[in-house]
């Protein structure tokens, strides 16, 4: 198949509908479309076998069977753009079709002109995937602490902002503290959409839907907000989170995840999936002991130590516990030391602005920026240069 052609499969048990829809594809101006037909029994297999870009499913024939086909399509090929066609416009069918995975629901066979916009979207997505080498390229960076007050949200929020400042990279910050997420407060925004919208429409994680759900911060950082209500988090599963992170990896260079302090199935799924997980602790005995238990648990569950980065965060000056003491107990080297600067951290959180705007010379800010450089491979010199080329901001080295 050539790069400028589209493969489509029309799924229906009605031969006349198959032929009409195939003719619409044939008449599309500016596109070369290879369109074939299939019935409900072999539609999914044909979509897979042809590596189709687009599928059209007629629901009028048999609504339940058609919706089942939609669900099977999204499970087998989540990247395929799916049209559902039905003259029935009842609310029940619309909700059922969308939940089954339909990207668009039409009331009748579309004209060639009506197909142009979604097919342009398909072509743009393919071009982005080709530019990215055809695979997921994003790195997942998770932040976790076994106790509150370690500054995880401060660290992850400002790390995301620092990475974004490094160059023309796409950065997304995900607040996965599903009950007590504070990222919207730290960045001073209210957004009508959250991770809950993605989990309720898991069959529609296409680029347009994702971008519509994210909050776009003035810095260029994209943010996926936590659910608006405390009880909403209970409906989100580890599988939902894994699917969302996989989708984000296709569209962002770095995905930073602020997790809950509870090591539940969702938090573990994030840590296991992360390319790097920052484990934050202070230098108090209860905190270090809690981190020791976490490290032991992760070790038993098979999480490689190479992906774990121990961070001494907000150390207490009067504590006589050293970084070496912490390393000996947790059995991980302290990779980064983030100095305590309550004045800057508190003012930044209360104002909802990045810490570097409050005090660019803060030792906390400097330390977080150093982590950003280590993660991305950007040097201090190269970070000040303006270049539109992605590769120029990265070296081969990775922490």
Order of alpha helices (4+ residues) and beta strands (2+ residues): beta-alpha-beta-alpha-beta-alpha-beta-alpha-beta-alpha-beta-alpha-beta-alpha-alpha-alpha-beta-beta-alpha-beta-alpha-beta-alpha-beta-alpha-beta-alpha-alpha-alpha-alpha
